[in-house]
Amino acid sequence: MKSLELLDYLSTKAGCMYMSDLHQAKNFLAVHHALRELSPDAFAVKEWNDAVWYITGEQHDFGSSDEAEKYLAEYIMNKGNY
């Protein structure tokens, strides 16, 4: 799994044609499901911080992959209105 970067992984697992589709709320449910299948430790905290920034547009510096994953999952669920 580490051969893919986190954003590539999420894009592929969520069925997004383009990585930029990760920004779209209509894809958030699929992205959330992809997150649930993934152990936060599968990727470095830097990749998680980059994914949070890319998807949310918010710059954060989380200290652990787990913190970043939880933030991203909550953001997606709140913004996707699920």
QUICORDA-V665156 format. One record per run of one state. SS is the DSSP state (a for helix, b for strand, c for the rest). FROM is the first residue (numbers start at 1). TO is the last residue. If there is no record, write none. Layout:
# QUICORDA-V665156
ss=[SS	SS]
from=[FROM	FROM]
to=[TO	TO]
This chain:
# QUICORDA-V665156
ss=[c	a	c	a	c	a	c	a	c	a	c	a	c]
from=[1	6	14	19	24	25	37	40	43	45	57	65	81]
to=[5	13	18	23	24	36	39	42	44	56	64	80	82]
